[in-house]
């Protein structure tokens, strides 16, 4: 019985620090591809999108090869939304990418986030409880998390179907920027597991 109580207490403590829709987004600092620290709070006053990625993941490749992710980055970057792509693949994983490898891959895919962050010790991913690649989060200008989950509603789509999917990130940003409540604030993420 004591073990169960301890396990529940530990789970509750871990959850208390995880990102939860409707609460302030957890603060973090992570290095960009040039090694410069990027702090979430530096972007207070703007909408921020956090996109978890891993170039080895077929789901991530589908969203990049279809042009879906790069076009979203460009579309909302033009509206002054700060798009941060985060790779939390642990440096001990065979799928870990160095900053140079990530920069090359992002350039080949035509990506244009505000910054790509290398979370080599996986601290930021665990802080947000990012479970899949992609796993998406939208933060409002006050620093509150207003969306968390899947990028869209087509889990098993091919590249062409991806273009026809209902994009949850676009919907959340569109509604919030129009002063409306986000109608779908949380969904179950899909993709490859984050390689912690």
N, C-alpha and C positions, 0 to 999 in steps of 0.2 A: 504494500500500500504506500509506504514511504517513497519507494522508487517511482511509482506512478505519479505521486504528487510532485516529486522533484522533476520528472520528465515534463509534466504539464507546466510547471513554473518556468523551466528553461525555454520551452516552446513559446510561452506567452512573452517572455523577455525578448526573445528573438523577433517575434512578430511585432512587438511594440516599436522596434526600430526600423522595421521594413516600411517601404513606401505604401501608403494606403490612400486611395482616392478620397478626396474631401479634407485631407490633412496636409500640413506643410510638407513639401518634398524634402527629403533628407539632404543636408548640405554635404558636398564632397569636393575634393580637389583631385584632379588626375592630369597626367602629362599628355600633351598633344604630340603630334608626330615629330615636332622639332624639339621635344623635351620641355617645352614651356608649360608651367602649371596653369590649368584652367579650373576656375572655381565657379560652382553653380551660382552662388550669390552675386557674382560679378554681372550676371545677366538679369538681376531683379528689375522689374519694370517692363520686361518683354516676355512674350510667350516663348517657351523652350520645349523642344522635342528631344527626347532621349531615345535613340535607336540602338538596340543591342545587335551586334553583328559578328559574323565569323565567315570569312571567305570560303572555308571548306564545307560549309553547310549548303546542301542543295536548295533549301527553301530561300536562303539568302541569295544564292546565285540566281534563282528564278526571279526574284524581285529586282535584282540588278540587271540581269540579262534582258528582261522585258522592258527595261527603262523605267519601271514603276518607281523604284526608290530614288534614283537620280532626278526624275521629273518632280517628285514631291519636294525634294530638297531645294530644287530651283524655284518651284512655285511659291513655297512659303518663305524661302530666303529673300525673295523679292518683296515679301510683305513684312520684312523685318523680324521674322521669327528666327530664333537662334536654334539651329539644328545641330545636335551633338551626337555623333556616331561613336559608340563605345564598344571596344573589343575587350571582353573580360576573360578571354581564353587564358588560363594560367600559364605562366612561362614554363612550367614543368610538362605541359601537354605537347604532344607531337604536332598539334594544330596551331600552336602559338606562332604569331607573325611578328617580326621585328617592325619597328616604325618604318624602316625603308621598304619592307615587303608590303606593309599595309598601304603606304603612300603609292607604290607602283600599282597595286590592285585597284585602289580607289580611282586613280588617274585613268587606268584602262577602262573602267566602267563609266567614266564621265560623271562621277559623283561630285557633289559640291556642298557638303555640310559646312557649317561654320568652323567646326574642328572635328578631327577624328582623335579619340582618346584611347591610349593603351593602358588598360587596367591589368597589368601583368601579375599582380598579386590577388586579383579578383575581389578586392575590397568593395569597390563601387557596385559591382554586380550583386554581391551578397547583401549589401546595404539596401538595394532596391528589390531584392528577391527576384532578380531577372532569371527566368527559367529557360527561356528558349531564344534562339536566333531565327528570325527577329522577335524581339519583345519591345513594345513601344510604350512610351510614357509622354503625356502632355502636361506641362506645368503652366499655370497662368501668371500674369505679371506680378501678382502678389506673392508668388512662390508656392501656391497651393496646387497639389496634384489633381487634375481634372479628368484625366483618362489614363487607363492602364490596360494593356492586353495585346490582342492580335492586331496586325496591321489592317487586315480586311476579313471578309466573311467567306473566303474561298480557300479552305485548308488544303485541298488536294488538287488544286487547279494546275493546268498547264500554263505556259507563258501567255498564250492568247487569252485564256479565261481570266488571268490576273488583271488584264486591262478592263474587264467587265465587272469586276468585283466591287462590292460596296466597301469603300475605304474608310475605316473607322477613324483614322488619324485626320483625314481631310474633313470628315463630318464634325469631329470634336472641335477642331480649330475653327471651322466655318461658323458653327453655332456660337462658340464662345466669343469669337471676334465680332459677331453681330449682336452681342449682348444677351444671348439666349442661354438657358441652361443646356448642358450637354445631355442629350437624350439617351445615349448609350455611353456610360462612363466607365464601364469595365466589361471586358470579355476575357475568355480563356485564351491565352497565347498558344500559338502552334509553331512548330519548327523543330530544329535540333536542340538538344539539351546544351546549356552553356557548359563549357569544359572547365569546370573548377578543379 
